[in-house]
Amino acid sequence: MKTYVLTLSKVFPKTHKRAGEETKFETYCLLGIKKHTIRANYPLWEKRIAEIQQGKAVLSVRQWTGMPYRSKQVEIARLTAAHGVGIQMLKMIDLFRPTIIDGHKVELPDLAANDGLSFNDWYEWFKGYDLKEPLVIIHFTKFRY
């Protein structure tokens, strides 16, 4: 069976005003606070998540033990379709206005909270993203907007 790896940051990235501080994503995932993660490259994740939902693959949620790409990874969770793994497309005009996800109006502070971040931290994280291309919300549970 295929395994798709999704790595979460242990600390805030260098470009963030809280660079180097712990994100607590591992704890938030285990407690169900971090319901999803947001990534670029919707088409890639659409294909991968479809395989997981068909029972042909699993999602290995991991975290770096130290410096990204220069340290080992530790698995936080191994998720399957039974856990509710899924995706939703995220299109945003900017990082200040509510967005529509699958026909539902979603306030960005709510989106940030379900991503395991305060709105201010979420904004800092995503301020450099190219919003012309759709993002993907990768859900760890059955929760959907």
URWO-V842702 format. One record per helix or strand of 3 or more residues. SS is the DSSP state (~ for helix, > for strand). FROM is the first residue (numbers start at 0). TO is the last residue. If there is no record, write none. Layout:
ss | from | to
SS | FROM | TO
SS | FROM | TO
This chain:
ss | from | to
> | 1 | 7
~ | 24 | 30
> | 35 | 38
~ | 41 | 52
> | 56 | 63
> | 72 | 78
~ | 80 | 82
> | 85 | 89
> | 98 | 100
> | 103 | 105
~ | 107 | 113
~ | 118 | 125
> | 134 | 138
